[in-house]
Amino acid sequence: MKLVEQIKSHSSKWIKTKGKQYQNFYWQKGYGSFSANPTQVEIVKNYIKNQEEHHRNKTFKDEYEAYLKKYKIDYNEKYVWD
């Protein structure tokens, strides 16, 4: 938890030094961590590269909940979205 907190804090400060267009950048409250099969790294890279377009059709919340359901991960919405 501390590692993620530090990454978010330092990266937020760093991005704000990259120009006025980033002065209002803030991370969301929470975070999630996922691993990827090394054979699927290119798929993950392409997903990240096209994420903005992808989320025009499906919200992050919808996608995340579908992922949790697909892999039968129990969760409490109070802790996921608050």
Secondary structure, DSSP 4 states (H G I P E B T S, - for coil): -HHHHHHHHHHHHHHGGG-GGGTT----S--------GGGHHHHHHHHHTHHHHHHHS-HHHHHHHHHHHTT----HHHHH-
